[in-house]
Amino acid sequence: MDIVDEVSNSIIKASTQLSGDKLNALNLAIERETNDNAHWALTQILENYQAAQKDKLPLCDDTGIPHVIVELGCQRQITSDLISQINWGIYKGLNELPARPMAVRGNSIERIEQSKGLYDDAGLLKPASFLIDNCDNPDTLNIHFLLQGGGPEIRAKTYRVYHKRSFENVINTAIAWLEDSLKLLGCTPSIPSIGIGRTHYEASSLMLKSMIYGNLDDLNQYEQYVTDKLNESNIGPLGFGGKTTVLGTFLKIGNQRASGVRIVSVRPSCFVEPRKATLKL
């Protein structure tokens, strides 16, 4: 197996192909939607998906920032050589996609100010720091890729919630944050993701893992609760109103500390997300 090529293919797949559970959820939403404008928007989104998948074109011109989650069993290991191959594969995949050039030139201050412009080389868009996740199966080594767009990141939020000994208080606060952000997102229907943990890092990591491991064909009761509540908002696809503000919700709850506070991370994905692919090694 050529790891560099396989990683490159995974990046292209994440950007251009639609997962089966998402296709099922979209078709079900089209079937159920009674608002004419919302129904039209959903069918246009489906046509966009189909065209991108057929011609191997990016689902969105914002091709996203690569994020990598390594799922590791106790009998497997990762090496510096494997990490290097993953990075080269991402570079190759971004160029072959091709991704939108978004890497900013300059030193740390110049990059913040964006005063030196952008690199033309799409592959210079380096991935975020890798996240390592334990796996119960000792023989597992899976490399998961997420491409995260800018719009949802702008509308995302990670902050504290006083739980008041009530899960409903925590989850309803997250729902309120999401409803506010979905009104501004523009690219609904969303598949929002929620992580609840002890620290901002942990909550954000759980949110990312909820996207990787989540499946719209198998929502648990809490994910369905959030989905139903957000669909009552009448925001609808592209803000047209109707029944389909979200196609589903992904939720991952981690360890908690003895405290009155829970840290909650929410991300209102746009309708092309989560863009993900998995390489099994």
CORTAVEN-V333218 format. One record per pair of residues at least 12 apart in sequence whose ideal C-beta (glycine too) atoms are under 10 Angstrom apart, sorted by sequence separation. I is the first residue (numbers start at 1). J is the second residue. D is the distance in Angstrom with one decimal. If there is no record, write none. Layout:
# CORTAVEN-V333218
<<I	J	D> <I	J	D>>
This chain:
# CORTAVEN-V333218
<<30	42	4.8> <48	60	8.8> <70	82	8.9> <104	116	7.4> <105	117	5.5> <161	173	4.8> <178	190	8.0> <194	206	8.2> <195	207	3.3> <231	243	5.8> <233	245	5.2> <29	42	5.7> <30	43	6.1> <70	83	8.9> <104	117	7.8> <105	118	6.5> <130	143	9.1> <131	144	8.9> <160	173	9.8> <161	174	7.5> <179	192	9.7> <193	206	9.1> <194	207	6.3> <195	208	7.3> <210	223	8.8> <231	244	6.7> <232	245	8.3> <233	246	8.9> <252	265	9.7> <45	59	9.8> <104	118	6.0> <105	119	6.0> <159	173	9.1> <178	192	5.1> <193	207	5.0> <195	209	7.3> <196	210	9.7> <231	245	5.2> <27	42	9.2> <30	45	9.1> <68	83	9.2> <103	118	6.4> <104	119	7.7> <131	146	9.8> <159	174	9.9> <177	192	9.5> <178	193	9.6> <192	207	9.5> <193	208	7.7> <195	210	5.9> <230	245	5.2> <231	246	6.1> <251	266	9.8> <26	42	6.6> <29	45	9.4> <30	46	6.8> <70	86	8.5> <102	118	6.7> <103	119	4.5> <161	177	9.3> <178	194	7.9> <193	209	9.1> <194	210	6.5> <195	211	9.4> <229	245	9.8> <230	246	4.7> <231	247	9.3> <26	43	9.4> <29	46	9.5> <101	118	5.6> <102	119	8.7> <103	120	9.2> <157	174	8.9> <175	192	9.0> <177	194	9.3> <193	210	4.8> <229	246	9.4> <231	248	9.9> <249	266	9.9> <250	267	9.3> <68	86	6.5> <100	118	9.6> <101	119	6.2> <103	121	7.2> <127	145	8.5> <128	146	9.1> <159	177	8.0> <174	192	8.7> <192	210	9.5> <193	211	4.9> <227	245	9.1> <228	246	9.3> <230	248	9.8> <231	249	9.9> <26	45	6.9> <27	46	7.5> <68	87	9.0> <101	120	5.6> <103	122	7.8> <105	124	9.1> <127	146	9.6> <158	177	9.9> <175	194	9.0> <191	210	10.0> <192	211	9.8> <193	212	9.7> <227	246	5.6> <230	249	7.3> <250	269	8.8> <26	46	5.7> <66	86	9.7> <101	121	6.8> <102	122	7.7> <103	123	8.4> <104	124	9.4> <127	147	9.8> <128	148	8.0> <157	177	5.2> <174	194	5.3> <191	211	8.1> <226	246	8.0> <227	247	8.0> <229	249	9.2> <66	87	9.5> <101	122	4.8> <103	124	4.0> <104	125	9.3> <156	177	9.2> <157	178	8.7> <174	195	9.6> <193	214	7.2> <227	248	5.4> <228	249	9.2> <68	90	7.7> <100	122	6.8> <101	123	9.2> <102	124	9.0> <103	125	4.6> <155	177	9.4> <156	178	9.7> <174	196	7.8> <226	248	8.9> <227	249	4.7> <246	268	8.4> <247	269	9.5> <23	46	8.2> <26	49	7.5> <99	122	4.2> <101	124	7.9> <102	125	5.3> <103	126	7.3> <155	178	8.9> <157	180	8.9> <171	194	7.9> <191	214	7.8> <226	249	4.1> <227	250	9.9> <245	268	9.8> <246	269	9.1> <66	90	5.2> <98	122	5.3> <99	123	7.8> <101	125	7.5> <157	181	7.0> <170	194	9.7> <224	248	8.1> <225	249	8.4> <226	250	9.3> <227	251	9.9> <247	271	8.0> <250	274	7.8> <66	91	9.6> <97	122	7.3> <98	123	9.0> <100	125	8.6> <155	180	8.6> <156	181	7.4> <171	196	8.3> <191	216	7.1> <223	248	6.7> <224	249	7.7> <226	251	6.7> <246	271	9.8> <23	49	7.4> <95	121	7.2> <96	122	9.2> <97	123	9.6> <99	125	6.4> <155	181	3.9> <170	196	6.6> <223	249	4.6> <225	251	9.2> <22	49	8.3> <23	50	9.3> <66	93	8.3> <94	121	8.8> <95	122	5.4> <96	123	8.9> <154	181	8.8> <155	182	7.7> <222	249	8.4> <223	250	6.5> <224	251	9.9> <244	271	9.9> <18	46	9.0> <66	94	7.3> <94	122	4.7> <95	123	4.4> <155	183	9.4> <194	222	9.1> <223	251	5.0> <93	122	9.6> <94	123	4.6> <95	124	9.3> <152	181	8.5> <155	184	6.1> <167	196	9.2> <194	223	8.6> <219	248	5.6> <220	249	9.6> <222	251	5.6> <223	252	9.7> <18	48	9.8> <23	53	9.4> <64	94	9.7> <91	121	8.7> <93	123	8.1> <94	124	8.4> <95	125	9.9> <154	184	8.6> <155	185	5.4> <193	223	10.0> <218	248	9.8> <219	249	6.9> <220	250	9.9> <18	49	4.7> <63	94	7.6> <91	122	8.8> <92	123	6.8> <94	125	5.9> <154	185	8.8> <155	186	9.4> <192	223	9.7> <216	247	6.3> <217	248	9.0> <219	250	8.4> <220	251	7.4> <222	253	8.3> <17	49	8.8> <18	50	8.1> <91	123	3.7> <94	126	9.7> <155	187	9.8> <194	226	7.0> <216	248	4.2> <219	251	8.8> <16	49	9.6> <66	99	8.8> <90	123	7.6> <91	124	7.7> <94	127	9.4> <151	184	9.3> <152	185	7.0> <163	196	9.4> <215	248	8.8> <216	249	9.0> <238	271	8.4> <18	52	7.9> <63	97	6.4> <65	99	9.7> <91	125	8.7> <151	185	6.3> <192	226	7.2> <214	248	7.8> <216	250	8.5> <237	271	7.3> <17	52	7.9> <18	53	5.8> <63	98	8.2> <64	99	7.8> <88	123	9.1> <90	125	8.5> <91	126	8.4> <151	186	7.1> <152	187	8.1> <155	190	9.3> <161	196	8.4> <192	227	8.6> <214	249	8.3> <215	250	8.5> <16	52	5.3> <17	53	5.3> <63	99	4.0> <64	100	8.8> <87	123	9.9> <90	126	8.0> <91	127	9.4> <151	187	6.1> <156	192	9.5> <191	227	9.1> <214	250	3.3> <15	52	8.3> <16	53	6.1> <62	99	9.6> <63	100	4.9> <65	102	7.8> <90	127	5.5> <155	192	9.8> <156	193	8.9> <158	195	8.3> <213	250	7.9> <214	251	8.0> <16	54	9.3> <61	99	9.8> <62	100	6.6> <63	101	9.5> <64	102	9.0> <149	187	8.5> <152	190	7.9> <192	230	7.0> <212	250	8.9> <214	252	7.9> <230	268	9.2> <16	55	8.2> <17	56	8.3> <58	97	6.2> <61	100	6.0> <63	102	7.9> <87	126	7.7> <152	191	10.0> <158	197	9.7> <210	249	8.8> <211	250	5.7> <213	252	7.3> <13	53	9.7> <16	56	4.9> <56	96	9.7> <57	97	8.8> <58	98	8.4> <60	100	9.2> <62	102	8.4> <87	127	7.1> <152	192	8.9> <160	200	8.9> <190	230	7.9> <210	250	3.9> <212	252	9.3> <226	266	9.7> <15	56	8.8> <16	57	6.1> <18	59	7.7> <56	97	8.5> <58	99	7.4> <86	127	8.3> <152	193	9.0> <158	199	9.7> <159	200	8.3> <189	230	9.5> <209	250	9.0> <210	251	5.8> <211	252	8.9> <15	57	8.6> <16	58	6.2> <17	59	8.4> <58	100	8.0> <158	200	5.2> <188	230	9.5> <189	231	8.8> <208	250	9.9> <210	252	3.8> <13	56	8.9> <15	58	4.8> <16	59	6.5> <87	130	9.4> <158	201	9.1> <160	203	9.5> <207	250	8.2> <209	252	5.4> <210	253	9.1> <12	56	6.7> <14	58	9.9> <15	59	6.4> <86	130	7.8> <159	203	9.0> <207	251	9.0> <208	252	8.8> <14	59	9.2> <15	60	8.3> <158	203	5.7> <188	233	9.7> <190	235	9.0> <206	251	8.9> <207	252	7.1> <209	254	8.8> <12	58	9.0> <158	204	5.5> <189	235	8.8> <206	252	4.4> <16	63	9.8> <83	130	7.2> <188	235	5.9> <189	236	7.8> <190	237	9.6> <205	252	9.0> <206	253	7.2> <15	63	5.8> <99	147	8.5> <102	150	8.5> <156	204	8.8> <178	226	7.6> <182	230	6.8> <188	236	6.8> <189	237	5.1> <206	254	4.9> <14	63	9.7> <15	64	7.3> <158	207	7.9> <188	237	5.5> <189	238	8.7> <203	252	9.5> <205	254	8.1> <206	255	9.6> <14	64	8.3> <97	147	9.6> <175	225	8.6> <179	229	8.1> <183	233	7.8> <185	235	8.6> <187	237	9.1> <188	238	6.3> <203	253	9.8> <15	66	9.8> <156	207	8.2> <171	222	6.7> <175	226	5.8> <178	229	9.0> <179	230	6.3> <182	233	6.9> <184	235	9.8> <187	238	7.3> <188	239	6.6> <203	254	7.7> <11	63	9.3> <14	66	8.5> <78	130	8.7> <93	145	8.7> <174	226	7.3> <175	227	9.9> <178	230	6.1> <183	235	5.9> <186	238	7.0> <187	239	9.3> <188	240	8.8> <202	254	5.8> <11	64	9.7> <94	147	9.5> <172	225	9.5> <175	228	10.0> <176	229	9.4> <179	232	9.2> <180	233	9.9> <182	235	5.4> <185	238	9.7> <186	239	6.5> <189	242	9.4> <192	245	9.5> <202	255	7.7> <78	132	7.7> <89	143	9.1> <93	147	9.9> <171	225	7.2> <172	226	9.3> <175	229	5.1> <179	233	5.2> <182	236	9.9> <185	239	8.5> <188	242	9.9> <189	243	9.7> <190	244	9.8> <192	246	6.0> <202	256	9.9> <11	66	6.7> <90	145	7.9> <167	222	8.2> <171	226	6.7> <174	229	10.0> <175	230	6.5> <178	233	9.1> <184	239	9.4> <189	244	4.9> <190	245	7.0> <191	246	6.4> <192	247	9.6> <194	249	6.9> <195	250	9.1> <196	251	7.7> <197	252	8.7> <199	254	9.7> <202	257	9.9> <210	265	9.4> <10	66	9.9> <89	145	9.4> <179	235	7.7> <183	239	7.7> <188	244	7.8> <189	245	6.1> <190	246	4.9> <191	247	5.3> <192	248	8.7> <193	249	7.5> <194	250	7.1> <195	251	7.9> <196	252	7.6> <197	253	7.8> <198	254	7.2> <211	267	7.8> <86	143	6.4> <168	225	9.3> <172	229	7.9> <175	232	9.9> <182	239	8.9> <188	245	5.6> <189	246	5.6> <190	247	7.4> <191	248	5.5> <192	249	5.4> <193	250	4.5> <194	251	4.6> <195	252	5.4> <196	253	4.8> <197	254	4.2> <198	255	6.2> <206	263	9.5> <207	264	8.9> <208	265	8.7> <210	267	9.1> <10	68	9.9> <85	143	10.0> <171	229	8.9> <175	233	9.3> <188	246	7.3> <189	247	5.0> <190	248	9.3> <191	249	7.0> <192	250	7.4> <193	251	7.6> <194	252	7.4> <195	253	7.9> <196	254	6.7> <197	255	6.9> <198	256	6.2> <199	257	8.8> <206	264	9.6> <207	265	4.2> <211	269	7.5> <7	66	9.8> <63	122	7.9> <66	125	7.2> <68	127	5.5> <76	135	8.5> <82	141	8.9> <86	145	9.1> <188	247	9.3> <189	248	9.1> <190	249	8.8> <191	250	6.6> <192	251	9.0> <193	252	8.1> <194	253	8.6> <195	254	7.1> <196	255	10.0> <197	256	7.5> <198	257	4.6> <203	262	8.2> <204	263	8.8> <206	265	6.9> <207	266	7.1> <208	267	8.5> <65	125	6.8> <66	126	8.0> <67	127	6.4> <68	128	7.5> <70	130	5.9> <71	131	9.6> <72	132	6.0> <74	134	8.0> <148	208	8.5> <185	245	9.8> <196	256	7.8> <197	257	9.1> <203	263	4.3> <205	265	8.4> <207	267	5.7> <214	274	7.7> <7	68	9.1> <64	125	9.0> <65	126	8.9> <66	127	3.9> <67	128	5.0> <68	129	8.5> <69	130	7.4> <70	131	7.1> <71	132	8.4> <72	133	6.9> <73	134	8.0> <74	135	8.3> <76	137	9.5> <82	143	8.7> <198	259	7.9> <202	263	7.0> <203	264	6.0> <204	265	4.7> <63	125	8.5> <65	127	7.3> <66	128	7.2> <67	129	8.9> <68	130	4.7> <69	131	4.7> <70	132	5.1> <71	133	5.0> <72	134	6.6> <73	135	4.6> <74	136	9.1> <75	137	8.9> <76	138	7.5> <146	208	6.6> <183	245	9.4> <201	263	8.9> <203	265	3.9> <211	273	7.8> <212	274	7.8> <214	276	9.4> <65	128	6.3> <67	130	8.5> <68	131	7.1> <69	132	7.8> <70	133	6.8> <71	134	8.0> <72	135	6.0> <73	136	7.6> <74	137	9.2> <75	138	4.0> <76	139	6.6> <78	141	7.4> <146	209	9.9> <148	211	8.9> <182	245	6.0> <198	261	9.0> <200	263	5.7> <202	265	8.8> <203	266	9.2> <204	267	8.7> <211	274	4.3> <213	276	9.9> <67	131	7.5> <68	132	9.7> <69	133	5.8> <71	135	4.9> <73	137	5.1> <74	138	4.7> <75	139	5.4> <76	140	6.6> <77	141	8.2> <144	208	9.1> <182	246	7.5> <198	262	8.1> <199	263	5.9> <200	264	9.8> <201	265	9.5> <210	274	9.2> <211	275	9.4> <212	276	6.2> <70	135	9.6> <73	138	4.3> <74	139	9.1> <75	140	8.6> <76	141	4.2> <78	143	9.0> <144	209	8.8> <146	211	6.1> <197	262	7.7> <198	263	6.4> <200	265	7.4> <211	276	6.6> <71	137	9.1> <72	138	9.7> <73	139	5.4> <74	140	9.2> <75	141	9.1> <76	142	9.5> <146	212	6.7> <179	245	8.3> <196	262	5.6> <197	263	5.6> <208	274	9.3> <212	278	7.8> <73	140	3.9> <144	211	9.1> <145	212	9.0> <178	245	9.4> <196	263	7.3> <197	264	8.3> <72	140	6.9> <73	141	6.8> <144	212	4.6> <178	246	8.3> <195	263	8.6> <196	264	5.3> <197	265	7.7> <71	140	5.9> <72	141	6.1> <73	142	9.1> <144	213	8.6> <195	264	7.4> <196	265	7.7> <71	141	7.3> <72	142	8.2> <131	201	9.8> <142	212	9.1> <194	264	6.8> <195	265	4.4> <196	266	9.6> <70	141	7.6> <71	142	4.1> <72	143	9.7> <178	249	8.5> <194	265	7.0> <195	266	8.1> <70	142	7.5> <71	143	7.8> <133	205	8.3> <193	265	8.2> <194	266	5.2> <195	267	8.6> <69	142	8.4> <70	143	5.8> <71	144	6.4> <131	204	9.5> <132	205	9.9> <193	266	7.2> <194	267	8.0> <69	143	7.8> <70	144	7.6> <131	205	5.8> <175	249	9.2> <192	266	6.4> <193	267	4.8> <68	143	6.6> <69	144	4.3> <133	208	9.5> <174	249	9.6> <192	267	6.6> <193	268	8.4> <10	86	9.6> <68	144	7.0> <69	145	8.1> <133	209	6.3> <191	267	9.5> <192	268	4.9> <193	269	6.4> <67	144	8.5> <68	145	6.1> <69	146	7.3> <131	208	6.5> <174	251	8.6> <190	267	9.1> <191	268	8.8> <192	269	6.4> <3	81	9.1> <7	85	6.9> <11	89	7.2> <15	93	8.3> <67	145	7.2> <68	146	7.9> <131	209	7.7> <190	268	4.8> <191	269	5.0> <3	82	6.9> <6	85	9.1> <7	86	5.4> <10	89	7.5> <11	90	5.9> <14	93	8.6> <15	94	9.0> <66	145	6.3> <67	146	4.2> <133	212	8.3> <190	269	5.3> <191	270	9.0> <4	84	9.3> <5	85	9.8> <6	86	9.7> <7	87	8.6> <8	88	8.5> <9	89	8.4> <10	90	8.9> <11	91	9.3> <12	92	9.5> <13	93	9.0> <66	146	7.4> <67	147	7.6> <128	208	9.2> <133	213	9.0> <171	251	8.1> <188	268	8.2> <189	269	9.5> <190	270	6.6> <191	271	8.1> <193	273	8.9> <3	84	9.5> <4	85	5.3> <7	88	7.6> <8	89	4.8> <11	92	8.0> <12	93	5.5> <16	97	7.6> <64	145	10.0> <65	146	8.7> <66	147	6.1> <67	148	5.7> <131	212	9.3> <187	268	9.1> <188	269	9.6> <189	270	9.1> <190	271	6.8> <191	272	9.9> <192	273	10.0> <193	274	7.3> <3	85	4.2> <4	86	8.4> <7	89	2.4> <8	90	7.7> <11	93	2.9> <12	94	9.1> <15	97	5.6> <64	146	7.9> <65	147	7.0> <66	148	8.0> <171	253	9.6> <187	269	8.6> <188	270	7.7> <189	271	5.5> <191	273	6.7> <2	85	8.8> <3	86	7.2> <4	87	9.3> <5	88	9.9> <6	89	6.9> <7	90	6.1> <8	91	8.3> <9	92	9.3> <10	93	7.0> <11	94	6.4> <14	97	9.5> <15	98	9.8> <64	147	3.2> <65	148	4.9> <170	253	9.4> <185	268	5.4> <187	270	3.5> <188	271	6.4> <190	273	8.1> <191	274	6.5> <4	88	4.9> <5	89	7.1> <7	91	9.2> <8	92	4.1> <9	93	7.1> <11	95	9.7> <12	96	6.4> <15	99	7.4> <63	147	6.5> <64	148	5.1> <65	149	7.9> <184	268	8.9> <185	269	8.8> <186	270	8.0> <187	271	5.3> <3	88	8.6> <4	89	4.4> <7	92	7.5> <8	93	3.8> <11	96	8.2> <12	97	5.5> <62	147	9.1> <64	149	4.8> <65	150	8.0> <181	266	7.5> <183	268	9.7> <185	270	6.5> <186	271	9.8> <187	272	7.5> <3	89	6.4> <4	90	9.3> <7	93	6.4> <8	94	8.5> <11	97	6.7> <12	98	9.7> <62	148	9.5> <63	149	8.0> <64	150	8.0> <167	253	9.0> <181	267	8.8> <182	268	5.2> <185	271	9.3> <187	273	8.8> <2	89	9.0> <4	91	8.8> <5	92	7.6> <6	93	9.8> <8	95	8.6> <9	96	8.9> <12	99	9.6> <60	147	9.1> <62	149	4.5> <177	264	7.8> <181	268	4.6> <4	92	6.2> <5	93	9.2> <8	96	6.1> <11	99	8.2> <59	147	9.1> <61	149	9.7> <62	150	5.6> <64	152	9.6> <65	153	8.1> <174	262	9.7> <177	265	9.9> <178	266	5.4> <180	268	9.4> <4	93	9.2> <8	97	8.9> <58	147	8.9> <60	149	6.4> <62	151	6.9> <64	153	9.5> <173	262	9.2> <177	266	5.2> <178	267	8.8> <179	268	9.2> <59	149	9.6> <62	152	9.7> <174	264	5.2> <176	266	9.8> <178	268	5.6> <5	96	9.9> <60	151	9.1> <170	261	10.0> <173	264	6.9> <174	265	8.9> <175	266	8.8> <177	268	8.8> <170	262	5.4> <174	266	5.3> <163	256	8.7> <169	262	9.3> <171	264	8.7> <173	266	9.4> <170	264	6.5> <165	260	8.6> <167	262	9.3> <163	259	8.5> <164	260	7.7> <162	259	9.5> <163	260	6.6> <162	260	5.5> <163	261	7.2> <160	259	9.5> <161	260	9.7> <162	261	6.0> <163	262	5.0> <160	260	9.4> <161	261	7.0> <162	262	8.0> <160	261	4.8> <161	262	5.1> <163	264	9.6> <159	261	9.9> <160	262	7.2> <161	263	7.7> <160	263	5.8> <161	264	5.1> <159	263	7.4> <160	264	7.6> <158	263	6.8> <159	264	6.6> <158	264	7.1> <159	265	8.3> <157	264	8.1> <158	265	4.0> <159	266	9.0> <157	265	7.4> <158	266	7.7> <156	265	7.4> <157	266	5.5> <158	267	8.9> <156	266	6.4> <157	267	8.2> <155	266	9.0> <156	267	4.2> <157	268	9.1> <11	123	10.0> <155	267	7.9> <156	268	6.9> <155	268	5.1> <156	269	9.3> <152	266	10.0> <153	267	7.5> <154	268	9.8> <155	269	9.6> <8	123	9.9> <152	267	5.5> <153	268	9.9> <155	270	9.2> <11	127	9.6> <152	268	5.6> <151	268	8.8> <152	269	5.1> <151	269	9.2> <152	270	5.5> <148	267	8.3> <151	270	5.5> <149	269	8.1> <150	270	9.5> <152	272	9.9> <148	269	8.7> <149	270	6.0> <151	272	10.0> <152	273	6.5> <151	273	9.3> <152	274	9.5> <149	272	7.3> <149	273	6.3> <62	187	9.6> <147	272	9.0> <148	273	7.5> <149	274	10.0> <147	273	7.8> <148	274	8.4> <149	275	7.9> <60	187	8.2> <146	273	8.3> <147	274	8.4> <148	275	8.1> <146	274	6.1> <147	275	4.2> <146	275	6.8> <147	276	7.7> <14	144	9.4> <15	145	9.5> <145	275	8.5> <146	276	5.2> <147	277	8.8> <14	145	5.2> <145	276	6.4> <146	277	8.7> <13	145	8.5> <14	146	7.2> <15	147	5.8> <144	276	6.5> <145	277	5.0> <10	143	7.4> <14	147	5.3> <144	277	7.6> <145	278	7.4> <10	144	8.9> <11	145	6.1> <143	277	9.1> <144	278	5.1> <145	279	7.5> <10	145	5.3> <143	278	7.0> <144	279	8.0> <7	143	7.1> <11	147	7.5> <69	205	8.6> <142	278	5.5> <143	279	4.4> <144	280	9.9> <6	143	8.7> <142	279	7.0> <143	280	8.0> <7	145	7.8> <71	209	9.2> <141	279	9.2> <142	280	5.3> <143	281	6.6> <69	208	6.5> <141	280	7.5> <142	281	7.2> <3	143	8.9> <68	208	10.0> <69	209	6.6> <140	280	8.1> <141	281	4.5> <67	208	6.4> <71	212	8.1> <140	281	9.1> <45	187	9.3> <69	211	9.2> <71	213	8.9> <45	188	9.7> <69	212	5.5> <45	189	7.9> <67	211	9.0> <69	213	9.2> <67	212	9.1> <41	188	8.8> <42	189	7.5> <41	189	8.8> <38	188	9.6> <38	189	9.0> <33	189	9.9> <29	189	6.7> <26	189	8.0> <25	189	8.7> <25	191	8.0> <22	191	7.4> <21	191	9.8> <93	277	9.7> <28	216	9.3> <26	216	9.2> <89	279	8.6> <25	216	4.4> <24	216	6.8> <25	217	7.9> <45	237	6.8> <21	214	8.6> <22	215	9.6> <23	216	9.3> <24	217	6.1> <44	237	8.8> <45	238	8.3> <86	279	8.7> <21	215	5.2> <22	216	6.0> <25	219	9.5> <42	236	9.2> <43	237	9.8> <44	238	8.6> <20	215	9.3> <21	216	4.0> <22	217	9.5> <41	236	7.7> <42	237	5.3> <19	215	8.6> <20	216	9.2> <21	217	4.4> <38	234	9.6> <41	237	4.0> <42	238	9.1> <19	216	8.1> <20	217	7.8> <21	218	7.9> <38	235	9.8> <39	236	9.9> <40	237	8.8> <41	238	4.7> <19	217	9.7> <21	219	9.7> <38	236	4.5> <39	237	8.6> <40	238	9.4> <41	239	9.0> <42	240	9.4> <32	231	10.0> <35	234	8.9> <37	236	7.8> <38	237	5.1> <41	240	5.4> <45	244	10.0> <82	281	8.1> <37	237	8.4> <38	238	8.1> <40	240	8.0> <41	241	10.0> <42	242	8.5> <35	236	6.4> <37	238	8.4> <38	239	9.5> <39	240	9.1> <41	242	8.4> <25	227	9.7> <29	231	9.4> <35	237	8.8> <37	239	9.6> <38	240	4.8> <42	244	6.4> <33	236	8.4> <37	240	4.1> <38	241	6.1> <39	242	7.4> <41	244	8.7> <78	281	9.4> <33	237	8.0> <36	240	8.9> <37	241	6.9> <38	242	3.0> <39	243	9.7> <35	240	6.7> <37	242	7.3> <38	243	7.2> <39	244	8.9> <42	247	9.6> <76	281	8.0> <35	241	5.5> <36	242	8.8> <38	244	6.1> <30	237	9.8> <33	240	9.9> <35	242	3.3> <38	245	9.4> <67	274	10.0> <69	276	9.4> <71	278	8.4> <29	237	8.1> <34	242	7.2> <35	243	7.0> <62	270	8.4> <64	272	8.8> <33	242	5.5> <34	243	7.0> <35	244	8.5> <63	272	9.9> <64	273	7.9> <66	275	10.0> <67	276	9.2> <69	278	9.3> <71	280	9.3> <32	242	9.5> <33	243	5.6> <60	270	7.3> <62	272	8.6> <64	274	9.9> <26	237	9.8> <32	243	6.1> <33	244	5.6> <59	270	9.6> <60	271	8.8> <64	275	6.1> <68	279	10.0> <70	281	9.7> <32	244	7.6> <59	271	8.9> <60	272	4.5> <63	275	8.6> <29	242	9.1> <59	272	4.0> <60	273	8.4> <29	243	7.5> <30	244	8.4> <58	272	8.6> <59	273	8.5> <29	244	4.4> <60	275	8.2> <28	244	9.4> <59	275	6.5> <29	246	9.4> <58	275	8.8> <26	244	8.8> <29	247	6.1> <25	244	9.4> <28	247	8.5> <29	248	9.7> <28	248	10.0> <52	272	8.5> <25	246	9.4> <26	247	6.4> <25	247	4.2> <49	271	9.0> <24	247	9.4> <25	248	5.6> <48	271	8.8> <49	272	8.1> <24	248	9.9> <48	272	8.2> <22	247	6.9> <21	247	9.3> <22	248	8.5> <45	271	5.6> <21	248	8.2> <45	272	8.6> <42	271	9.1> <41	271	9.2> <26	271	8.6> <22	271	9.4> <22	272	9.6> <22	273	9.5> <22	274	8.5> <18	272	8.9> <22	276	10.0> <19	274	8.4> <19	275	9.3> <15	272	8.9> <18	275	9.4> <19	276	7.4> <17	275	8.7> <19	277	9.2> <14	273	9.9> <16	275	8.7> <17	276	9.8> <14	274	8.7> <15	275	5.8> <17	277	7.7> <14	275	4.7> <16	277	9.7> <13	275	9.2> <14	276	5.5> <15	277	8.6> <13	276	9.0> <14	277	3.9> <11	275	9.6> <13	277	4.4> <14	278	9.1> <12	277	8.4> <13	278	9.2> <10	276	9.3> <11	277	7.2> <13	279	9.4> <10	277	4.2> <9	277	8.3> <10	278	7.3> <11	279	9.8> <10	279	4.9> <7	277	9.5> <9	279	8.3> <7	279	6.3> <6	279	5.4> <6	280	9.6> <6	281	8.3> <3	279	8.2> <1	279	9.3> <3	281	7.6> <1	281	7.5>>
